[in-house]
């Protein structure tokens, strides 16, 4: 069921090749009801877990035992990735009608960007944390495979989802959601994760091409975000707060902000070995000149989003899978602040990264525990309850 209302236009209806429920039942294919409502949003749990490991590994402070804890969390994220990939494969195999319905639902389709980010988040954590367990060669191989697959999926989603929004979804005016950013921020994750692979290429054309390709994906994602973000804020100002269950998605705006800051800092780290002067030093200056103002705006948005979540909690907001929006976007701000601390040497940025990481860990623990309980009880795999009226949700 779509969360946002569809626009009713006088144009003739477009042909929709959606079979009735159950039309996909074929001989030899076993129906698994528990998989019917496992949507692409479940990849957010993988992203949120992997970022706890990778963000902890780059904190500019030495905390005894933190590296070992991050290694355990990385292993958990890898297990979650396999589990969710398997569940989603079963969903497409056994419930293709529902899978196609999700793709044509403007509230669900943007979550296909999460597949890309989940793959790359686990790949990056493998190279930075999992290397202690699997070794450098295996970690690099895993990261390369997941980076290539995640980047390909992310670039496809960045085109296909907006295309579907224009020609099929046609969301009504005033229904813009932070969820719309998900397929657009995936290439930004590619930009930051690609920086980890630049030093592993031989010096020359290949290394420089990867570096500049990462900057191209940085620009792609940044400019697309600048198009969508005003729509989101306009929706809030002119139509009021989001429905209670969707209020945590306001934290998704932090994703492109923190991830872009992370990307420019990580790319600046590897630029000297990929390009010559004066570009290498220019990239280093750009990391600070871009990152500091964007981090300032990220903190402003964090305060606004937190205030809206407190309001929603006072009005009865309960647990939903949208709670995972508290994790990965905040984690990107941790890595962004850590990168700025590394390039400026400012203690204030170091403590900002630490404070945001503490928030990330608490949010991850809360979302993870409630998700585990929901899976065990079956509440999260059951058919969704139809939402109440807009007035009841927002007033």
C-alpha positions in Angstrom: 0.0 0.0 0.0 1.3 3.4 -0.9 2.1 5.7 2.0 1.7 8.8 -0.2 -1.5 9.5 -2.2 -1.4 9.2 -5.9 -2.3 12.1 -8.2 -5.6 11.7 -10.0 -5.1 13.1 -13.5 -7.5 13.2 -16.4 -5.1 11.4 -18.8 -5.9 7.9 -19.9 -4.6 5.2 -17.5 -1.3 3.7 -18.5 -1.2 -0.1 -19.0 0.0 -1.8 -15.9 1.1 -5.3 -16.1 0.3 -6.3 -12.5 -1.2 -9.7 -12.1 -3.8 -10.2 -9.3 -2.5 -11.5 -6.0 -1.7 -15.1 -6.3 -1.3 -15.0 -10.1 2.4 -15.8 -9.7 1.7 -19.2 -8.2 3.3 -21.7 -10.4 3.8 -25.4 -10.1 7.0 -26.2 -8.1 7.2 -22.7 -6.5 6.4 -22.8 -2.8 4.7 -19.7 -1.4 6.3 -18.3 1.8 3.9 -15.9 3.5 6.6 -14.6 5.8 8.6 -13.2 2.9 5.7 -11.4 1.2 6.2 -8.2 3.0 10.0 -8.2 3.2 10.6 -5.0 1.1 13.9 -3.3 0.0 13.7 -1.1 3.1 15.2 -4.1 5.1 18.6 -3.3 3.6 18.7 -0.3 5.9 19.4 -2.7 8.8 22.5 -3.9 7.0 23.6 -0.3 6.3 23.0 0.8 9.8 25.0 -2.1 11.3 28.0 -1.8 8.9 28.4 1.9 9.5 28.8 1.2 13.3 31.8 -0.8 12.5 33.4 1.4 9.9 32.7 4.6 11.8 34.2 3.2 14.9 37.3 2.2 13.0 38.0 5.8 11.9 37.3 7.7 15.1 40.2 10.0 15.9 40.5 8.7 19.4 42.0 5.5 20.9 39.4 3.6 22.8 40.6 0.2 24.3 38.7 -2.7 22.9 36.8 -0.6 20.3 38.5 -2.3 17.3 37.5 -5.7 18.6 33.9 -4.6 19.1 33.8 -3.1 15.6 35.1 -6.4 14.2 32.2 -8.3 15.8 29.7 -5.7 14.5 31.2 -6.1 11.0 30.7 -9.8 11.1 27.1 -9.3 12.1 26.6 -6.9 9.2 28.0 -9.5 6.8 25.6 -12.1 8.2 22.7 -9.7 7.9 23.6 -8.9 4.3 23.5 -12.6 3.4 20.2 -13.0 5.3 18.5 -10.1 3.7 19.8 -10.9 0.2 18.4 -14.4 0.6 15.0 -13.1 1.9 14.7 -10.7 -0.9 15.6 -13.3 -3.5 12.8 -15.5 -1.9 10.5 -12.5 -2.1 11.1 -12.1 -5.8 10.8 -15.8 -6.5 7.7 -16.5 -4.5 5.9 -13.2 -4.5 6.6 -11.5 -7.8 3.3 -9.7 -7.9 4.1 -8.0 -4.6 7.7 -7.3 -5.7 6.4 -5.5 -8.8 3.8 -3.6 -6.7 6.7 -2.4 -4.6 8.5 -1.2 -7.6 5.5 0.8 -8.8 4.8 2.2 -5.3 6.3 5.8 -4.9 6.7 5.1 -1.1 8.7 1.9 -1.6 10.6 2.2 -4.9 13.2 4.7 -3.5 14.3 2.0 -1.1 15.9 0.1 -3.9 18.8 2.5 -3.4 19.4 0.8 -0.1 20.6 -2.4 -1.8 23.5 -0.5 -3.4 24.4 1.1 -0.1 24.2 -2.1 1.9 26.6 -3.9 -0.5 29.1 -1.1 -0.4 28.8 -0.5 3.4 29.7 -4.1 4.1 32.4 -4.1 1.5 34.0 -0.9 2.9 33.8 -2.3 6.5 35.4 -5.5 5.3 38.4 -3.6 3.9 38.8 -1.4 7.0 37.7 -3.8 9.8 37.2 -7.3 8.5 40.8 -7.3 7.2 41.9 -8.3 10.7 39.9 -11.5 10.3 40.0 -12.5 6.7 43.4 -11.0 5.6 44.3 -8.2 3.2 43.9 -10.2 0.0 40.5 -11.6 0.8 39.2 -8.3 2.2 40.3 -6.4 -0.9 38.6 -9.0 -3.2 35.3 -8.8 -1.2 35.3 -5.0 -1.3 36.0 -4.9 -5.0 33.1 -7.3 -5.8 30.7 -5.5 -3.5 31.8 -2.0 -4.7 31.4 -2.9 -8.4 28.0 -4.5 -7.8 26.8 -1.7 -5.4 27.9 1.0 -7.8 26.2 -0.6 -10.7 22.9 -1.0 -8.8 23.2 2.5 -7.4 23.7 4.2 -10.8 20.7 2.2 -12.2 18.5 3.1 -9.2 19.5 6.8 -9.5 18.0 6.8 -13.1 15.2 4.2 -12.9 13.5 5.4 -9.7 13.2 9.1 -10.8 12.1 7.9 -14.2 9.3 5.8 -12.6 8.3 8.8 -10.4 7.8 10.9 -13.5 6.1 8.4 -15.8 4.3 6.0 -13.5 4.2 7.1 -9.8 3.1 10.7 -10.3 3.1 11.6 -6.6 0.7 14.4 -5.7 2.0 17.9 -4.9 3.1 18.3 -1.3 4.0 14.6 -0.8 7.8 14.9 -1.2 9.5 12.7 1.3 13.1 12.4 2.5 12.9 8.8 1.3 13.2 10.2 -2.3 16.9 10.9 -1.5 17.8 7.2 -1.1 18.5 6.4 -4.7 20.3 9.7 -5.2 22.7 9.3 -2.3 23.9 5.8 -3.4 26.4 7.3 -5.9 27.8 9.4 -3.1 28.5 6.2 -1.1 30.3 4.9 -4.2 32.4 8.1 -4.2 33.5 7.6 -0.6 34.0 3.9 -0.9 35.8 4.2 -4.1 38.4 6.3 -2.4 39.4 3.2 -0.3 40.3 1.3 -3.5 42.3 4.1 -5.3 45.6 3.2 -3.5 45.2 -0.4 -4.5 45.4 0.4 -8.2 48.7 0.8 -10.0 49.8 4.4 -10.5 48.8 5.9 -13.8 45.6 6.1 -15.8 43.6 3.6 -13.9 44.2 5.2 -10.5 43.5 8.7 -11.8 40.4 7.5 -13.6 38.9 5.9 -10.5 39.6 9.1 -8.5 37.9 11.4 -11.0 35.0 8.9 -11.4 34.4 9.2 -7.7 34.4 12.9 -7.9 31.9 12.6 -10.8 29.6 10.5 -8.7 30.0 13.0 -5.9 28.8 15.7 -8.2 26.0 13.6 -9.6 24.6 12.9 -6.1 25.2 16.4 -4.7 23.4 18.2 -7.5 20.5 15.7 -7.5 20.2 16.2 -3.7 20.1 20.0 -4.2 17.1 19.5 -6.5 15.1 17.2 -4.1 15.9 18.8 -0.7 13.9 22.0 -1.3 10.9 19.9 -2.2 11.2 18.1 1.1 11.5 21.3 3.1 8.6 22.9 1.2 6.4 19.9 2.0 7.1 20.4 5.7 6.5 24.1 5.7 3.3 24.1 3.6 1.8 20.8 4.7 2.9 20.3 8.2 4.9 17.4 9.9 5.2 14.0 8.4 3.0 11.2 9.7 4.3 9.8 13.0 5.8 6.6 11.6 7.6 8.5 8.9 9.1 11.2 11.1 12.4 9.3 11.6 13.0 9.6 7.9 13.9 13.2 8.4 17.3 11.9 9.5 17.8 10.6 5.9 18.7 14.2 4.9 21.9 13.8 6.9 22.9 11.0 4.5 24.0 13.1 1.5 25.4 15.8 3.9 27.6 13.5 5.9 28.5 11.2 3.1 29.6 14.0 0.8 31.8 15.4 3.6 33.2 11.9 4.1 33.8 11.5 0.4 35.7 14.7 -0.2 38.0 14.0 2.8 38.7 10.4 1.8 39.3 11.4 -1.8 41.7 14.2 -0.6 43.7 11.6 1.3 44.4 9.5 -1.8 44.6 12.4 -4.4 48.4 13.0 -4.0 49.1 9.5 -5.3 46.6 9.7 -8.2 47.0 13.2 -9.6 49.8 15.7 -9.7 50.1 19.3 -8.5 48.2 21.6 -8.3 45.2 19.3 -8.2 46.2 17.2 -5.3 46.6 20.1 -2.9 43.5 21.7 -4.3 41.5 18.6 -3.5 42.8 18.8 0.1 41.7 22.4 0.4 38.3 21.6 -1.1 37.8 18.9 1.5 37.9 21.5 4.3 36.3 24.4 2.4 33.3 22.2 1.4 33.1 19.9 4.5 33.0 22.5 7.3 29.9 24.5 5.9 28.1 21.3 5.0 28.7 19.8 8.4 27.3 23.0 9.9 24.1 22.6 7.9 24.0 18.9 8.9 24.1 19.9 12.6 21.2 22.4 11.9 19.2 19.7 10.2 20.0 17.2 13.0 18.6 19.6 15.6 15.4 20.1 13.5 14.9 16.4 12.9 15.5 15.6 16.5 12.9 18.2 17.6 10.4 16.7 15.2 11.1 13.2 16.5 10.6 14.3 20.1 7.3 15.9 19.0 6.3 12.6 17.3 7.2 10.6 20.3 5.0 12.8 22.5 2.2 12.1 20.1 2.5 8.4 20.3 5.1 7.4 17.7 5.8 3.7 18.0 8.5 1.5 16.5 8.8 1.0 12.8 11.5 0.0 10.4 11.9 3.8 9.8 13.9 3.8 13.0 16.9 2.6 11.0 17.0 6.1 9.6 18.7 7.1 12.9 21.7 4.9 12.1 23.4 5.1 8.7 22.9 8.9 8.0 24.3 9.7 11.5 27.2 7.3 10.8 28.1 9.3 7.7 28.3 12.4 9.8 30.6 10.6 12.2 33.0 9.7 9.3 32.6 13.2 7.9 33.5 14.8 11.2 36.4 12.4 11.7 37.8 13.3 8.2 37.6 17.0 9.0 39.3 16.4 12.3 42.1 14.6 10.5 42.6 17.4 8.0 42.3 20.3 10.4 43.6 18.9 13.7 40.8 20.6 15.6 39.9 18.9 18.9 36.3 20.3 18.6 35.8 18.2 15.5 37.2 15.1 17.2 34.7 15.4 20.0 31.9 16.1 17.6 32.7 12.8 15.9 32.8 11.0 19.3 29.5 12.5 20.4 27.8 11.6 17.1 29.2 8.0 17.4 27.7 7.6 20.8 24.3 8.7 19.4 24.8 6.2 16.6 25.5 3.3 18.8 22.5 4.0 21.1 20.2 4.4 18.0 21.6 1.2 16.5 21.1 -0.8 19.7 17.5 0.5 20.0 16.6 -0.2 16.3 18.3 -3.5 16.3 16.7 -4.8 19.5 13.2 -3.7 18.4 13.7 -5.2 14.9 14.9 -8.6 16.4 11.8 -8.7 18.6 9.6 -7.8 15.7 11.0 -10.6 13.6 10.7 -13.2 16.3 7.1 -12.2 17.1 6.2 -12.0 13.4 5.0 -8.4 13.7 7.4 -7.1 11.1 6.7 -9.8 8.6 2.9 -9.5 8.8 0.8 -7.5 6.4 1.0 -3.8 7.2 -1.9 -2.2 9.1 -3.7 0.4 7.0 -2.7 3.9 8.2 -5.1 6.2 10.0 -6.2 9.4 8.4 -3.7 12.2 7.9 -5.4 14.3 10.6 -5.0 11.5 13.2 -1.4 11.0 12.3 -0.2 14.6 12.4 -2.3 16.4 14.9 
